Amino acid sequence: MQNPNVLATARDRMRSAIRQYRQYGKGVMEMMKEKSLHHHMLAELLYEFAYQDGNEDPARVIFLYTQGQESMPVPLYCLTPPLKVSQPVYNERPLRVGLLSMRHLSLDHIVDVNWLVNRELPQDEVYLRKDKHCYELTQQQLRLLAAKKQVRRIHLYQTGYHAAVIGFYRALIEYLRDVRAGKLPELEVTPYYFDSNRRCYWEGQTWR
Amino acid sequence: MALAFTTDLTQPLLELADRFSCTIEMTTYLTMLLVGGPKRFFLWYCNHSWQVTGGETIPSKFRSSFSLCNDDLELALLLARVWFQSGSTDQDRERWARNWQINAKELINSVERQRDQMLKDLFFKKSDDEYVRPVDLRLLPKVRLLIAHHLVSLERQGAAQGSDQALKGGICSATGRQAVPIHQDSVCHGRTKQTFLYFFADSLTDQPQGRGARQALQVIDIPPTWLNWLRQEERDCYDLASFIARETRYEDRIEVRVDAERKGTFLDQDLASLFKPFAALDRQNRRREEVRLAPYYGPGGICGIDAPADDTFHYEVGQIYEGVVNRIFPPPLNYALIHFEGGLHGDLHLADIWGWQRMKEKDIRQEESVREGKTIRVRIKQLDRKKKHADLSARLPETNPLRRFRRGGYYPATVVQVGPKYILLDIHPKVPYVRPRVYDFRIENMHRYFKVGDRVVAHVIEVDPDREYIEVGVGAKD
């Protein structure tokens, strides 16, 4: 599913965006250049760059949607690497969450609840407004879930829509940063990516 | 306790369904409700006492198939599901509906159209193909819980009064042995239920209101424990999600017990088989049968990840497994019946031990490895998962006799058959006879050079044990 060439190119573009950030204070990465960056690649790319790698200082990168619209800046290199574990940390049953409702109805019987509701997204063409909305909702819900509901494992069934993906992961990175600072309870999020060709899901890297 | 209230349930229920991923099911049910409930789609539906216009009575057995549905919600979703799968074209579906006296036009024009409109409002730039999928019966408990949750929250708010275009409904529960009468218009009529939710759907239809108007009561069966949990305190969507994750079970197959009478006009077995949830499909009348609805795995359907995995049946073609010899069938059958774990059974024929050419000279009873009760390692050649039956072979890679042969080597062989332009050689007891190349272009009649029983030296030109292929050559004797 994952085309290694597209991912390698995306990785290079991400590095150059980080260099730009360090040089000029603003790093921008295009998502739709040449071949579009699929939502699952975007999530995996964020995972690769969210955790600290050696002595890299934290950075912030803006993603470009179609028509040159900019996303919210996403913090990178800001999380200490998670512990390598082969088994889930918590044995409790995970909450199965669909990222956005009404995207792939074939996963209706898999998910318990949808994270975002399609109708609640701003219906205009401004992506910034949409990812901001997703970010705010995610931030609010993550705190509610972890603190009040004591949910510690989430399986996120991700079906696409870049604005939702960026909003969600930005909030997740910030949440995990607060976890490391001891402000919030721990949480484990495992994304599952929808493969439209094979009509199945494959497991992504677990964020913790 | 019985509570009656009037409020519009459609919009809040749709919002809940959107959040909890059961929109198709909820919209289907609500649209059926808008036209008066699922029973209105049966052409012979007439009045509460089941009298058809012509004075006939609906066959009791056919009617009783309804009562086997837990509630009206289940009837509605089953009907929609079966309707969806009754044919790939509208003509097929209509043919099916005609045979079952179902109002196909109403289903297409009212239910499907209204449902599409509802879904269109919920979707964002989506084509029809992307959202059309059959009703998933595994979501039934989720839909029940959501309806219950909404009614309980209304009950808590003191039964808010709504507009004229509204559904009336409430919650009824009985304590102890006291039975709750269920409306005769419901599929639950005649049964005692401890707790149920009810709606009067008629206020949303064009049916005349007032005396004699049909009261299409919809009953939804809800476990008392769920209701107690909902009533304890205000529940938000994550409480509900956790509850759904914990309490509702997603079964791969929904089993529906059906007790119904095959009507005289429904002789076409193929058509009848499409209406499984409501009719017994055997040639004999009054037969109780178990019907399984297989999940739909077509385009837009249930995705591969949740394909039902049968853990007990892990057998694959080409793999080697150990089985126990159950029975031996002597010549002329010459095969053994092998049993495996998980209910698989298979036939091991003598030809799959020695090769078909040696059948005449061998007897399976003389085989050391094949004795009743003995464990034997065999390879699965063919597998019928439905019947749990396999064709087996005892010719395993590690005992493949062709591994003894090397390309370019010379091996003794016996001539077993001589034709005018060919000979057959026996190079090994467990290798089928081979037809060699004869290294002499002058040969026109093999009988001049070879006789049956001659010992010759065969030269291996090519050998591939994995494909069970060997090619040999032999020089003509002077």
Interface residues (C-beta under 8 A of the other chain):
Chain A: R93 L95 R96 V97 G98 S101 M102 H104 L105 S106 L107 D108 H109 I110 V111 D112 V113 N114 V117 N118 R119 L121 Q123 Q141 L144 L145 K149 V151 F194 R198 R199 C200 Y201
Chain B: E15 D18 R19 F20 S21 C22 T23 I24 L122 F123 F124 K126 E130 Y131 R133 D136 R138 L139 C237 Y238 D239 L240 A241 S242 I244 A245 R246 Y250 G300 G301 I302 C303 G304 I305 D306
